[in-house]
Amino acid sequence: MTEPVTELKRRALRIDQAEGHPLYLFTLTAAEVLQVADVSRVSRDEASRLIGYQRPEVRNHVQDIIDYLNSGAVIFPNAIILALSSRASFTGSRGPGTNDGLATAGTLTLPLAMPGEPKPAWIVDGQQRAIALSRAERSDFPVPVTAFVADTVSLQRDQFVRVNNTRPLPPSLVTELLPEVDAPLPQRLSVRKAPSVICDRLNTDERSPFYKMIKRASTRADAARTAVIADNSVVSMIQKSLTSGCLYPFRNLINNEIDIDGIHQALCTYWSAVHDVFPEAWGKPATESRLMHGAGIRAMGLLMDRILVIVDSRSSSAPTEIRKQLSLIAPYCRWTSGTWDQINLAWDAVENVPGQIQTLSNYLIRVYLDARAAQS
């Protein structure tokens, strides 16, 4: 009986960019990629902790790659990027010319997983290509691979976000991964990290009016009925307010820290009042309620910036006072039926685009200010 193969050896180049995380350049066959590496799907465990980081398989994209691979003589230069377990080992070659000062030639040994064991690598970039390669006609097709050693999911997520920073990843996936990345981020991403942390807390805190109502990349299909608000709408609402609205004072500009707890409390207080004033529009899909729609969340967020300037969200009377302020606009809102006055839009014609968000926001703020002026 033939002994089972327990390891895979490949000629490789080792590049030392960061201590403890060597980079390897080597080649696998199309059939070996998924034999060696797992796809870490983004999801959440029973305690709502984020696990994984990869988006679901995109069938049309995979099929396009398969068709190309099966089309004849093809060139496939894009490398698959893997995170290797520290169980992988590298042995440098002996003799002159094996190290040119930049890279060392040698042999990389990858232990192969037995049934029920974890594989020695995870795909950081190229999962759609890896799936297509595993289904292509040429199982021996050589595939370039770049790999780094990283046992921790946090480092894998960090590299995943960076590698895909300029590519069309679903914004919701990037947004959900940001709180799990500890390393410094590009400015474009760092400004969304705190809002994403707050969004996650709003979705997982049982006392929050948004509890389990925010749809994230990890949201399971069976939870989609109650997860009716797109997380990017909530993150954008928070980000805007943190930049120039009522949440700005929660930022400490000296040490660049943000009072996450204070913001969470303020948002829970305000949006709980929104729920109380508009119960018939709360918790419904965006197709049935524009309050849960991106335009509604953003517009009511801008109104929040006006209301929480005159109402201290930390006071015991804040819930009552905010409800009084929101009641001023309630007669003019058309979240689930009718036509918005003055802007002449049917309730379900309001779209989540900048122009209509601004139009709805301006209308609500104007009605609010006029109603307040009439009371004085």
N, C-alpha and C positions, 0 to 999 in steps of 0.2 A: 504494500500500500504506500502510495506517495505521501510523504510528510507534508502537512499544510504549510504554506508560505507564511512566515511570521513577521517578515520585514521586507522593506523595499529600499534598494540602494540606488542612488542617482549621482552622477557627476554633478558638481555644483560649484558656484563661486560664493564665497562668504565675504560680506562687506560689513565692517563694524562702524555703524553710524552712531549708535547710542549704547552705552555700557549695559550689558545684560540683555540686550535685545538685538542680536545679530540678524542681518538681512541675508537671505539666500536667493540666488538665481539658479534655476534648474528647469528640467523638462519632465512632464508626465505625459502618458498617452491619454487619449480621450476617455478611455474606459477607466483609467486609474484615478481621475480627478475626484469623482464621488466615492470611489473606493477608499480614498485617503481622507477626504474632507466632508464634514457635515455642513448643512445649511442651518444657521441659527435663526429660526423664525421669531419675529417680534410677537410677544404675547405677555400675559400676566398670570402669575400663579394665584393660588387661592387666597393669599394675603395681599393681592393687588400689587405685588412687587413686579417691576418690569423685568422680563427675561428675553434674551435674544435681541436682534436688531434688524433682521432682513425682512423686506416686504414679501408679500406672496408672489408665487410664480405668475409671470405675465405670459399667458399661453400664446398669444399672437406673436409676441417678440421671440419667444423660444422657437416657434415654428419657422419664423423667418430665418433664424440662424441655422436651424436644421436644414432648411432648403438650400441655403448657401453652401453649407458643408458638404452636402450631397451633390452639388452641381458640377463636380469635376475637380480640376486643379485649382485649389484655392489657397489664398494667403490669409493667415489668421494671426496677426502680430500682437494683438492685445493680450497682455498677460493676465492670468487669474491671480488674484492676491489672496494669500492664505495666512492665517494666524496659526502657528505651529505650537503644539504642546512641547513643554520642556523635555518630554520623553524622546524627542528627536535629537539625534547626535550628529556631529560633524567631525570628520577626521581629515586634517590637512594633508595634502600630498607632500612627499619628500622630494628633495632635489632642487636644483637651481630653477629660477623662473616661475616658481609656484606662487610667489607673492610679489606683485609689482608696486606695492606701497598703497594700493587702493583696494585690491581684492585678493583673496587667497583661494587657490584652486584646491579641491579635495572631493571627498565623498560624503553625501548626506544620507543618513540612515533613518528611515521612517518606520516605526513599529506598526504593523497592521493589526487592526482590532479583531478580536475574536467575537463571535455572536454574543450580543448583549453588552459588549464593552464600548466605550466611547471611542470615536475615531481620533487619530492624532492631530487633526487639523480642522479648522473652520474657515469657511469662505467669507472673506471680508468684502471683496469686490469681484463680480463676475458670476454671480449665482445663475443668472439666466443663460449665460454662455456655458457654464458647467453642466447645466441640465440638458442643454441642446447637444453638447458634445457626448454625453452619455447615451443619447438616443440616435446619434448619427450612424451612418453605415460603416464608416471607417473607425473601428475601435482602437486602431493603432496610430491614429493621427497624433503627431507630436504637438504638445501645447506648452507655450512658455509660462512659467510660474515664478512669481515673486512672493517670498514668504518671510515673515518675521516671527520670532518666538514671543508668545504672549499667552500665558495661561489664564489671565483675568479677563472677564467679559468687559470690564470697564475700559481697558486698553483697546480691546477689539472694537468697541463702540466708538471710541475716540477716533481711531483710524478710519472706521467706516464713514463717520460723519465728514471727516476731512477729505477723504478720497472722493466722496460724492458731493462736496460743497458746491461745485460749479456745474453739476449734472442735474437733470430734471427728476430728482427724487421727489416722491410725494411730500409736499410741505408738512402734512400731518405726521409723517414718519420722522422727519428731521426734528420737528417740534417736540415729539414725545421722547426722543433719544437725548436731547440736549441736557436735561437735568441729571442724566447719568454720566455725563462727561466731566471729568475733574480737571483736565488739562486746560491751559489758556486757549481760547477760541478766537477765530477771526471776528472783527468788530460786527460784521453783518449777522453773525450767529450769536455772539455774546449778548447782544441787546435783547434777544428773545429767550435767553436761558431763564432769567428770573420769572418772567411772565409764564413760561412753561411750567416751572416749579409750582407756581401759584395755581395755575390751571389744573395741574395734577391733584393738588390738595383739595381744590374745590370739588373735584370729581370723586374723591375717595373719602372725604369727611362726611360722616353720616348727618352732621348738623348743618351741612351746606345745602342751600336751595338747589344747587347743581348736582347733588349726589347721584352718581351713576347716570347722569343725563348727557355727559359730554362724550362725543364719539372720538376715539383715538385710534391710531393705527393698530393697536393691540386689541381693540374691542371685538369680542367674538360675535359671530353672526346671530346667535341666540339672544344677545343683549341689544341688538340694533333697534328693537322696538322702543326701548326706553332711552337709549342714547341718541337723542334727537338734535343735539347742538354740535356743530363742527368745532373741534378744538381750536382751529386757526382763527375762528371768529372771536373766541374768548381770549386767546393769546393776543390778538391784534388790539382788542378793546383795552386790555390791561397795559400793553406796551404803549399805546397812545396816551393813556392817563398817566403812566409813570414818566413819560417824556415831558408832557406839558399840561397835565390836568390835576385833579384832586389827589392823585396818588404820588405826585412829585415830592411833597414834604416827607414821605416815608423813605426817601433816599438820603444817605449821609454822604455828601460830596467830599468830605475830608478823607474818609477811608474807603469810599466807594461801596459801602455796605447798604443793603436794602432790608427794611423791616418787614420780612415776609409775614410774620404773625399779625402785625398791624394791618397790612394790606388785606390779608385773608379775612380778618374780622370786619373791616370796612366793606369789602365786597359782599360778604355774607349778609351784613345788615342791610345794605342797599338792595341787593337782589331778592332778599326775602320779602322786602316791602313791595318790590315789583310783582312778585308772585301773589302777594295778598291783594294788590289793587287790580291785577289782571288774571284772576284764577282761571277764567274760561279760556285764556290763550296760553296758559303755562303747561309745559310738558307734552305738547303736541308736536308732531313732525312739522318741519318747515313748510310743507305743502298744505298744512292745515292752519298754521299760525305763523305770521310774519314776525312775531315777537321772538320766536325760537330760531328765526332765520338769521343769516349773517348780517343783513342790513338792520334788522331789529336789535340785535345784540350790540352792534357798533353804535347805532343811533342812541339807544338808551344808555350806553356807556358815556357818550358825549353829554347827555343830559345829566348823568351822574356827576360829571365834573362841575356842573353848575349847582346842583343841589348840595353836594357834600362840602361846598365852600361855605354855605350858611348853616349847615347842620353838622354838629360834631358827631361823627359815627361812633365815638367811644362813650357817649353819654347814655344814661339809662333811658332817656326819652327819645333817643334817635329813631327807633322803629316807628313810633307814632308820628314824629315830625316828618320823617321821610314819606310816610304814607299820605300825610296831608299835602305835601308838595306834589307828589305824583297824582293825587286826585284832581289837581288843577288841569292836567292834560287828559285825564281819562275820558271825558266826553268827546274828545276830538280824535281818539285813536280808533283805527280800523284794522286791528290785528287779524281778525278771522273772517270778516265780511264787510261789504260796503265799499265806498270810495273815499280816499283821503281828500278832505276839503282843501281848496286852494292849489294843491299840487296836482289835482285831477288824475290820480292814479288809483286803479282798482286795488284792493287790498293784496291780491295775489300777483299783481303786476310789478310790485317792488322787487328789484333784483339786487343781488350782492355785488354791485359794481360801484366804483368810487363816486360817479355822478349821482346815482340815485341814493346812495348812503348819505351823501352830503345834502341832497334835497330833503330827505326825510329828517335828518338831524336838524337842519335849519328850521324846518317847519315846527318840530316839537319844541325846540328852544324858544322860537318866537311865540308860540302859543303859551308856553310856560311863563315867559317874561311878561307878556301882555296880561295874563291872568293874575300874576303877582302884583303888577302895577294897578290893576283894577281893585284889588283888595286894600291897597294903601290909601 
